[in-house]
Amino acid sequence: MNRLLLVSNRLPVSIEKRKGEYQFRQSVGGLATGLRSVCHSYKTTWVGWCGFPRDKLDAKTIREIELRLMTEVDSFPMFLYKKDIKRYYHGFSNRTIWPLFHYFTDYVVYDNELWESYVKINNEFCDTVVKIADEDDVIWVHDYHLMLLPRLLRERLPDIPIGFFLHIPFPSFEIFRLLPWRKELLKGLLGADLIGFHTYDYVRHFLSSVRRLLGYEHTFGQVSAGNRIVKVDAFPMGIDYERFANAMEEPETRREVSRLLKKKGNRKIILSVDRLDYTKGILQRLESFDLFLDKYPEYKEKVTLIMIAVPSRTGVDTYFQLKKKVDELVGRINGKHGIIGWIPVWYLYRSLPIQILTAFYYIADVALVTPLRDGMNLISKEFIATKSDTPGVLILSEMAGASAELGEALIVNPNNKEAVADKIKEALELSPEEQMARNREMQKRLRRYNVVQWSQDFMERLSAFKKLQAKLLERKLSLEVKKRIINDYQKSTSRLLLLDYDGTLITFAERPEKAQPDYELLKQIDALARNPHNEVVLISGRDKETLDRWFGSLNVGLIAEHGVWYKERGAEWTTLEPMRSDWKDEIRPILQLYVDRTPGSFLEEKDFSLVWHYRRTLPDLAEVRVRELKDALINLTENLNLGVLEGNKVIEIKSPGITKGVASLRWISKKEWDFILAVGDDLTDEDMFRALPEGAYSIKVGLSPSQAKYTAESVGEVRLLLKELEREDYALSGGL
């Protein structure tokens, strides 16, 4: 890797003009702080907005700032106009995506003008990245401001590795579908090679939306998105653990700790640190503390809540109103419970340097971290890291992504004020030994998976997945491979063509029973089958009556029901082995029950198998039902010598020894073929691929791991190849 290009809305530094000069200072945002450590692990260039409106800068100043940033902090700035900042950042990013992804649907603004600005700025970011990117670079795009960027970059830099990480929650499908531009955002993200989220819940929500809105299937987090595969995975972001664990080595921190301990006296300190944002549950937290003092008056004068609220998006009216409510509530609680010499809530509306903040972590007895919805929440991790030699209790919202890692904390529902009040009391009464024991377990985890490990994990996964993509691309049905197939076809005199039907020769229909072959396909198969040097075999999971109706007039071999029945040219249908069907009476009621419980599914009964189809079922429901049904069937069939076969949106129960591979062997072993071509698209075709001799050509439709030697992007590509073979037959027969 030549260089890592980090791309985010903001740079790790902001520009300020003081006394006529432009000065740089470190950004205080959570993303900038978290990623700053990544810059020490890789050769990086950071691309992002410089925080200063372009309206006030001339071309000469812009160039000077660019040179200084590149030289001093390896950053390349974006310069945005005030109107774009208002519409793209304060507008679509923070009035549309932010509230929607945090489940605050009442706050969401749906405005096409804001959307157009979001598209415009994502394109400008793309132009900037393309301008400075080298072919050996790796691009890592961050967060919700730039969800269109991966696809834009992919279109202009098709081979470069691109990762994307979302630092906020990804909502459930029912929430995400409210967005008018939902498909555009999904397609934008799928331009990346690797898409990362904090938790598997967010991964699951994203994959559900992709499947239900775009129709892309996934296997083990690999999404088949047209002619590409994309990996989706969870990477819980860590912190610079040692920095917080060794906080007391900083002289400024030690001085602040000493000052705070004098002020603290014998009182217990409950600490709350957040950006002032409606997603953080600050009002609910204050109300819970108010209830705690009402419910447990013995703690009055013994406990102080220090609430640090960092100013955020002060230009947005929602945040202005929130600050007003917080100010009023703090005043009301202090007025209600406070006495001379004791203020229940010590309220600081400001940003604090990291050395001062860690001092507050160190002296706090309890950290009250109760967001209503949070992608991860690094405050909770930072607090635990500082408690290497002192006790302390973390009360953590179950709605924060960090709750999946910090199970030893006291987990609460932030909307349950009664429960939060009780947890505060429990936290204050936990013995120091219990506190330290809980924290040690969490500290082990945080030390092991710190922010450097997080970034390395992401980069290593991206690199490994690019290698997998490269292997799949090597198997692509390239022009060279097609020429080789056609050339070998021309030279051969004894050819076997094994062709799957659904998903290979014809696209899957919404209603499988309507997926009849079109005139062009029938004509194509007929032409290939008429050649005396060819034997064409059509292989399908469909019943023999259907195959007879569709292809019975053609001079082809047929395999029905995934190998249960076979029919050679001019012969009658035969089973591969004696078959029983008396087991159906026991299994049929189970499948019928799942048909009744699963709208859109239906039961198909074949001679020696039963098939449950769920192509028209809502994907999320289908996923649950498939898992339930497979568990039920495996238990039922273990003593019946039956197999449970999972195909493309079907589950089939039949004899385990009957497969497409076994059926195909009847033709493969008939003679010494000098040309064999086998084409299929799903798991049931893998048995056929495995049965082929070494020199055979095998093609899997779709980019996914397979036993086949080559992959085709679509049914259309298979049809074109067969058309080429048909033309060769026509030419060799003297048709030209």
Buried (B, 14 or more C-beta within 10 A) or exposed (E): EEBBBBBBBBBBBBBEEEEEEBEBEBBBBBBBBBBBBBBEBBEBBBBBBBBBBBEEBEEEBBEEBBEBBBEEBBBBBBBBEEEBBBBBBBBBBBBBBBBBBBBBEEBBEBBEEBBEBBBEBBEBBBEBBBEEBEEEBBBBBBBBBBBBBBBBBBEEBEEBBBBBBBBBBBBBBEBBEEBEBBEBBBBBBBBBBBBBBBBEBBBBBBBBBBBBBBEBBBEEBBBBBBBBBBBBBBBBBBBBBBBBBBBBEBEEBBEBBEEBEEEBEEBBBBBBBBBBBBBBBBBBBBBBBBBBBEBBEEBBBEBBBBBBBBEBBEEBEBBEEBBEEBEEBBEEBBEEBBEEEBBBBBBBBEBBEBBBBBBBBBBBBBBBBBBBBBBBBBBBBBBBBBBBEBBBBBBBBEBBBBBBBBEBBBBBEBBBBEBBBBBBBEBBEBEEEEBBEBBEEBBEBBBEBBBBBBBBBBBEBBBEBBEBBEEBBEBBBEEEBBEEBBEBBEEBEEBBBBBBBBBBBBEBEEEBEEBEBEEEBBEBBBBBBBBEEBBBBBBBBBBBEBBBEBBEEBBBBBBBBBBBBBBBEEEEBEBBEEBEEEBBEEBBEBBEEBBEEBEEBBEBEBBBBBBBBBBBBBBBBBBEBBEEBEEBBEEBBEEBEBBBBBBBBBBBBBBEEBBBBBBBBBBBEEEEBBBBBBBBBBBBBBBBBBBBEEEBBBBBBBBBBBBBBBBBBBBEBBBEBBBBBBBBBEEEEEEE
